[in-house]
Amino acid sequence: MAKFTSKALKIVKDYFDEGKFIIQEGRIYKKYANYYSITVDGKGYSIMTKKIIKFLEDGIWISRSRKVTSKVLSTIKEKYDNKEIIIRNNCIYKKYGGKHQRGYIHFWSTIEGIKYRTFAHKIIYFLHYGIWDDVNVINHLDGNKENNRIENLELISQFENVLYSLRNDEIIFYIDFIDDVTRAKYRLDGTLWKIFKEEAYSNARRNVLNSYPHDILDYEAWRNCNTFEEYEEYINKNRK
């Protein structure tokens, strides 16, 4: 899928301005037209939204048809209670976006025949601040990648994001990767490289001490050395 262009972003903003999509409590919802679709026990139902709204708001179901069973209605009510669907401006909206394997919520749209995909938090940040940044990273302050409330989002640098991930063990670093290849990849020099090395070492050390048996090679080095420099010195001294 394509990355969002400025033209595609403008169209997406128009979608939200027109009410085709809305944001509530950090979640993106998509508007149903005149009919609400649901599948229960493998069977599909298409129900007029105004009847669903009447049922959800007043607890009244009026229909001559017996096709909509009590189980269908209870399923709809459950989705409403769980905020999978909401009512806004006398319309029904369905929670939009699947969950990425890393925990983020997807957002996608087909515009002029082209499929675009990104993350919901990037769209929400863009709509609130008017900023679309493909260089820096939007961080979730509480660590919950599904919490896309605007107050939980902050724009930080790639370096800050890597440090955040290391400190919170969102990624596991290995000692062999604290090298010139990594230094060049993240364009780290001077103080930044020193900070990175220590954070990466602390991350690797926690992983080893918490996850590996005590008889592994260099375990004593990991246990006794609190910094990367101490570790290098210990290894060089004891391997001669």
C-alpha positions in Angstrom: 0.0 0.0 0.0 1.1 3.6 -0.7 2.2 6.1 1.8 -0.1 9.1 2.3 0.6 12.0 0.0 -0.3 15.6 0.8 -3.2 15.3 -1.7 -4.5 12.1 0.0 -4.2 13.7 3.4 -6.3 16.6 2.3 -9.0 14.2 1.1 -8.9 12.3 4.4 -9.3 15.6 6.3 -12.3 16.4 4.1 -13.7 13.0 5.1 -13.5 13.9 8.7 -14.8 17.5 8.1 -17.8 16.0 6.3 -18.5 13.5 9.1 -17.7 10.3 7.1 -15.2 9.6 9.9 -15.1 10.9 13.4 -12.8 10.7 16.4 -14.2 9.8 19.9 -12.0 9.1 22.9 -8.9 8.6 20.7 -10.7 6.1 18.4 -11.6 6.5 14.8 -15.1 5.6 13.7 -16.6 5.3 10.2 -20.2 6.3 9.4 -22.8 3.8 8.2 -25.1 5.1 5.5 -28.8 4.0 5.8 -28.2 0.4 6.7 -26.2 -1.3 9.5 -24.6 -4.6 8.6 -23.8 -7.4 11.0 -23.1 -11.1 10.9 -24.4 -13.4 13.7 -23.8 -17.1 13.7 -22.6 -16.9 10.1 -25.6 -15.1 8.8 -25.5 -11.6 7.5 -28.1 -8.9 8.4 -28.6 -5.5 6.9 -30.8 -3.3 9.2 -32.0 0.3 8.8 -29.9 2.5 11.0 -32.8 4.6 12.2 -34.3 1.4 13.7 -31.0 0.5 15.4 -30.7 4.0 16.9 -34.3 3.8 18.2 -33.5 0.4 19.8 -30.2 1.5 21.3 -31.5 4.8 22.7 -35.0 3.9 23.8 -34.8 0.1 24.1 -37.7 -0.2 21.6 -37.6 -2.5 18.6 -40.4 -2.1 16.1 -40.5 -4.3 13.0 -42.9 -6.4 11.2 -40.1 -8.7 10.1 -39.1 -11.6 12.3 -35.7 -12.0 10.5 -34.0 -9.9 13.2 -33.8 -12.2 16.2 -33.3 -11.4 19.9 -29.8 -12.7 19.6 -29.0 -10.2 16.8 -30.4 -7.4 18.9 -28.4 -8.5 22.0 -25.2 -8.7 19.8 -25.8 -5.1 18.6 -26.4 -3.9 22.1 -23.2 -5.6 23.3 -21.2 -3.8 20.5 -22.8 -0.5 21.5 -22.0 -1.1 25.2 -18.4 -2.0 24.3 -18.2 1.2 22.1 -17.6 -0.8 18.9 -20.4 1.2 17.5 -21.6 4.7 18.6 -24.3 7.1 17.8 -23.4 10.7 16.7 -25.7 13.2 15.1 -28.4 10.6 14.7 -26.1 8.3 12.7 -24.3 5.1 13.5 -20.5 4.9 13.4 -18.4 1.7 13.6 -15.0 1.6 15.2 -12.5 1.6 12.3 -9.0 0.1 11.9 -7.5 -3.3 12.7 -4.7 -4.0 15.2 -1.1 -4.2 13.9 1.1 -7.0 15.3 3.1 -4.3 17.2 0.0 -3.1 18.9 -0.8 0.0 16.9 -4.2 0.6 15.2 -4.3 0.7 11.4 -6.0 3.4 9.4 -6.4 2.8 5.6 -8.4 4.4 2.8 -8.7 3.9 -1.0 -8.4 7.3 -2.7 -8.7 7.6 -6.5 -8.1 3.9 -6.9 -4.9 3.9 -4.7 -4.9 2.1 -1.3 -3.2 4.1 1.4 -2.4 2.8 4.9 -0.9 4.3 8.0 -1.6 4.2 11.8 -4.5 5.8 13.5 -2.4 7.9 15.8 -0.6 9.6 12.9 -4.0 10.6 11.4 -5.3 11.8 14.8 -2.2 13.9 15.4 -2.3 15.3 11.9 -6.0 16.3 12.2 -5.4 18.0 15.6 -2.1 19.8 14.9 -1.9 19.9 11.1 1.5 18.2 11.2 2.5 15.2 9.1 6.0 14.1 9.8 7.7 11.1 8.2 11.0 11.8 9.8 10.1 11.9 13.5 7.9 9.6 15.5 4.7 10.0 17.5 5.1 8.4 20.9 2.4 7.1 23.2 3.2 8.6 26.6 1.5 5.9 28.7 3.0 3.1 26.6 -0.4 1.9 25.4 -0.4 1.9 21.6 -4.2 1.7 21.5 -4.6 4.8 23.5 -4.7 7.4 20.8 -6.2 10.3 22.7 -4.4 13.4 21.6 -3.1 14.2 25.1 -1.3 10.8 25.1 0.6 11.6 21.8 3.8 13.5 21.5 6.2 14.0 18.5 9.7 13.0 19.3 12.9 12.2 17.3 13.8 8.8 16.0 16.7 8.8 18.6 14.3 9.6 21.4 12.0 6.9 20.3 14.7 4.3 20.2 15.8 5.3 23.8 12.1 5.1 24.9 11.8 1.6 23.4 15.1 0.4 25.0 14.2 1.8 28.4 10.8 0.2 28.4 12.1 -3.1 26.9 9.8 -2.7 23.9 12.7 -4.0 21.9 15.5 -6.3 23.0 19.0 -5.3 22.0 22.0 -7.6 21.7 25.5 -6.7 22.7 26.9 -7.5 19.2 24.8 -4.7 17.7 26.5 -2.0 19.8 28.9 -1.4 16.9 29.8 0.9 14.1 27.1 -0.4 11.9 24.4 0.6 14.4 26.2 3.9 14.9 26.1 4.7 11.2 22.5 3.5 10.9 21.2 5.9 13.5 23.8 8.6 12.6 25.0 8.9 16.2 28.1 10.9 17.1 29.7 12.0 20.3 27.3 12.4 23.3 24.4 10.7 21.5 26.5 7.6 20.7 27.6 7.4 24.3 24.0 7.7 25.6 22.8 5.1 23.1 25.6 2.6 24.1 24.7 2.8 27.8 21.0 2.5 27.2 21.4 -0.4 24.8 23.8 -2.2 27.2 21.3 -1.7 30.1 18.6 -3.2 27.9 20.7 -6.2 26.9 21.9 -6.7 30.5 18.3 -6.8 31.9 17.4 -9.3 29.2 20.3 -11.6 30.0 20.0 -11.5 33.8 16.2 -12.0 33.6 16.0 -14.6 30.9 19.1 -16.7 30.7 20.7 -19.4 33.0 23.6 -18.4 35.2 26.1 -20.8 33.5 26.1 -19.0 30.1 29.3 -17.5 28.8 30.1 -14.1 30.3 27.3 -14.3 32.8 29.6 -13.0 35.5 30.5 -10.1 33.2 26.8 -9.2 32.8 26.3 -9.5 36.6 29.3 -7.4 37.7 29.4 -4.7 35.0 26.9 -1.9 35.2 28.1 0.0 32.1 29.1 -1.0 28.6 32.7 0.3 29.2 33.0 -1.9 32.3 31.7 -4.8 30.2 34.2 -4.3 27.4 37.1 -3.9 29.9 36.0 -7.1 31.8 35.8 -9.1 28.6 39.1 -7.9 27.2 40.9 -8.6 30.4 39.5 -12.1 31.0 39.7 -13.3 27.5 43.5 -12.7 27.1 
